[in-house]
């Protein structure tokens, strides 16, 4: 069973993903294609949901996104705070 990381309204990496994608001068379609090349069946719509924070991201997808954006996990989770 694939492990997923649940994004909720107040804690989401979506904005960080959007910034990384824009910094890489990539479209959502291009990121989805890169995920597909890594055997992760992801549509542009699903990637859009990742950026919107409404998609529960699999750990394998996080790993691939770190590779695609040539970044690290700290950058993906930068600025997130848990407010209970």
Backbone bond lengths (Angstrom), bond angles and torsions (degrees), N, CA, C in turn:
res aa  C-N    CA-C-N  psi(-1)  N-CA   C-N-CA  omega(-1)  CA-C   N-CA-C  phi
1 X - - - 1.451 - - 1.530 109.21 -
2 X 1.316 116.90 133.38 1.465 121.74 -179.19 1.528 110.22 -75.58
3 X 1.310 114.60 134.49 1.460 119.55 177.39 1.524 109.20 -81.09
4 X 1.339 116.83 137.21 1.452 121.32 179.96 1.517 109.89 -122.23
5 X 1.311 114.33 152.43 1.457 120.71 174.39 1.519 106.89 -110.45
6 X 1.312 115.42 119.24 1.458 120.39 -175.87 1.527 110.39 -81.23
7 X 1.328 115.13 126.29 1.459 120.32 174.43 1.526 106.68 -95.59
8 X 1.303 116.18 133.20 1.458 120.38 175.98 1.518 108.27 -120.48
9 X 1.311 116.08 166.73 1.461 121.46 -170.85 1.520 114.50 -48.95
10 X 1.321 117.30 -44.14 1.467 118.45 -174.52 1.525 113.14 -92.34
11 X 1.326 117.97 -7.71 1.466 120.83 177.38 1.528 107.73 -132.67
12 X 1.333 115.94 106.41 1.454 121.04 -177.94 1.522 109.22 -147.87
13 X 1.322 115.72 142.85 1.460 119.71 176.02 1.528 110.88 -93.31
14 X 1.324 116.56 5.74 1.452 121.42 -175.40 1.515 114.74 -55.04
15 X 1.315 117.29 -45.89 1.470 120.47 -179.66 1.523 110.59 -63.99
16 X 1.326 117.06 -39.49 1.468 120.37 177.24 1.526 110.74 -63.97
17 X 1.331 117.17 -40.03 1.459 120.39 177.50 1.525 110.74 -62.44
18 X 1.330 116.09 -43.79 1.461 120.00 -179.82 1.527 110.37 -60.85
19 X 1.329 116.55 -45.69 1.469 120.26 -179.58 1.525 111.39 -63.44
20 X 1.326 116.90 -41.31 1.464 120.04 178.31 1.528 110.97 -64.36
21 X 1.329 116.31 -41.49 1.463 120.40 179.54 1.519 110.96 -63.68
22 X 1.324 115.99 -45.19 1.460 119.51 -179.68 1.526 110.89 -66.19
23 X 1.327 117.74 -37.93 1.462 121.19 177.56 1.528 111.23 -63.80
24 X 1.326 116.41 -30.42 1.460 121.70 178.92 1.535 111.72 -86.01
25 X 1.345 116.45 1.27 1.468 121.85 -178.10 1.524 111.70 53.99
26 X 1.324 114.90 46.17 1.462 120.75 179.96 1.520 110.04 -116.81
27 X 1.331 115.41 151.06 1.459 120.67 172.78 1.528 108.41 -90.22
28 X 1.323 116.50 165.71 1.461 119.78 175.61 1.527 109.95 -60.89
29 X 1.322 117.08 -37.15 1.462 121.67 178.73 1.531 110.88 -61.48
30 X 1.324 116.83 -41.16 1.467 121.06 179.67 1.529 111.50 -66.20
31 X 1.330 116.68 -39.69 1.468 119.72 177.91 1.528 109.52 -65.42
32 X 1.326 116.78 -44.00 1.469 120.39 178.10 1.529 110.29 -59.15
33 X 1.335 117.21 -41.26 1.469 121.12 178.92 1.523 110.61 -63.43
34 X 1.330 117.56 -40.06 1.464 120.81 178.36 1.532 110.81 -65.25
35 X 1.319 117.08 -37.45 1.468 120.42 176.61 1.532 109.61 -65.21
36 X 1.333 116.68 -41.00 1.465 120.84 179.19 1.527 110.92 -63.15
37 X 1.339 116.87 -38.22 1.464 120.39 178.24 1.530 111.59 -62.91
38 X 1.327 116.21 -22.02 1.462 121.72 178.43 1.530 111.15 -97.19
39 X 1.328 115.64 22.72 1.477 122.90 177.84 1.520 113.16 63.22
40 X 1.335 116.64 31.19 1.462 121.68 175.92 1.530 107.29 -116.09
41 X 1.330 117.53 100.19 1.458 120.53 -175.75 1.530 111.61 -66.33
42 X 1.313 116.21 97.62 1.461 122.14 -175.31 1.522 109.26 -129.99
43 X 1.320 116.47 125.53 1.466 120.95 177.15 1.529 109.42 -87.06
44 X 1.322 116.32 167.33 1.450 119.87 175.30 1.526 109.11 -61.37
45 X 1.318 115.85 -38.68 1.462 120.69 179.44 1.534 111.42 -61.01
46 X 1.331 117.02 -43.26 1.469 120.37 178.85 1.522 110.15 -65.13
47 X 1.341 117.04 -41.33 1.466 118.90 178.38 1.527 110.27 -64.61
48 X 1.323 116.97 -38.86 1.463 121.09 176.77 1.530 110.49 -57.65
49 X 1.329 116.09 -39.56 1.465 120.87 178.24 1.528 110.97 -66.72
50 X 1.333 117.41 -32.52 1.470 120.11 175.76 1.530 109.16 -61.32
51 X 1.330 115.91 -47.02 1.465 119.78 -179.90 1.522 111.68 -66.26
52 X 1.320 116.81 -31.45 1.464 120.95 179.71 1.531 111.97 -78.80
53 X 1.336 116.84 -12.85 1.460 120.45 179.85 1.511 113.46 80.90
54 X 1.340 117.04 18.74 1.462 120.34 -178.16 1.527 112.22 -110.36
55 X 1.324 117.45 11.93 1.459 122.85 -176.74 1.521 108.16 -122.80
56 X 1.324 116.20 131.23 1.461 120.70 176.85 1.521 108.79 -81.64
57 X 1.310 116.15 107.63 1.453 122.85 -172.47 1.527 110.94 -78.30
58 X 1.335 115.71 132.71 1.460 120.68 175.66 1.530 108.62 -77.40
59 X 1.315 115.37 150.14 1.466 120.93 179.05 1.530 109.71 -58.63
60 X 1.317 117.59 -38.09 1.468 120.88 178.72 1.534 110.77 -62.39
61 X 1.326 117.04 -34.52 1.469 120.46 177.47 1.523 110.88 -70.31
62 X 1.325 116.48 -39.47 1.473 119.69 176.63 1.520 110.70 -60.22
63 X 1.323 115.82 -44.94 1.461 120.76 179.82 1.530 110.00 -59.37
64 X 1.321 116.07 -45.33 1.465 120.65 179.95 1.525 111.28 -65.06
65 X 1.317 118.01 -39.89 1.473 120.87 179.63 1.524 111.51 -64.39
66 X 1.318 117.11 -37.26 1.467 121.08 175.49 1.533 109.36 -59.92
67 X 1.330 116.39 -42.58 1.465 120.92 178.55 1.532 111.42 -67.12
68 X 1.329 116.39 -46.81 1.465 121.69 -176.81 1.527 111.08 -60.10
69 X 1.322 116.27 -43.17 1.468 120.54 -176.58 1.528 112.73 -91.07
70 X 1.339 117.25 2.66 1.477 121.36 179.98 1.530 110.28 50.31
71 X 1.317 114.77 53.95 1.470 120.93 -176.91 1.521 108.95 -133.39
72 X 1.317 116.59 -163.27 1.462 120.96 177.48 1.525 109.43 -132.84
73 X 1.309 115.51 171.59 1.466 120.22 -177.27 1.523 111.89 -64.11
74 X 1.332 117.32 -35.76 1.461 119.70 179.33 1.519 111.41 -57.91
75 X 1.331 116.76 -39.33 1.456 120.52 179.29 1.524 110.85 -67.21
76 X 1.328 117.01 -39.62 1.467 119.53 178.06 1.520 111.75 -59.86
77 X 1.330 116.44 -38.03 1.460 120.75 -175.54 1.531 112.86 -100.07
78 X 1.314 117.23 8.37 1.460 122.15 -177.86 1.528 112.32 -56.80
79 X 1.324 115.69 132.43 1.452 121.14 173.89 1.517 115.70 81.65
80 X 1.315 117.94 -0.10 1.472 119.40 -179.47 1.514 110.04 -80.23
81 X 1.297 114.12 135.07 1.471 120.15 176.97 1.516 108.09 -129.43
82 X 1.289 114.81 143.65 1.464 120.03 176.58 1.511 108.43 -98.12
83 X 1.318 115.69 116.34 1.466 120.89 179.44 1.513 108.69 -109.51
84 X 1.314 115.09 108.43 1.475 120.17 -176.89 1.493 110.27 -91.03
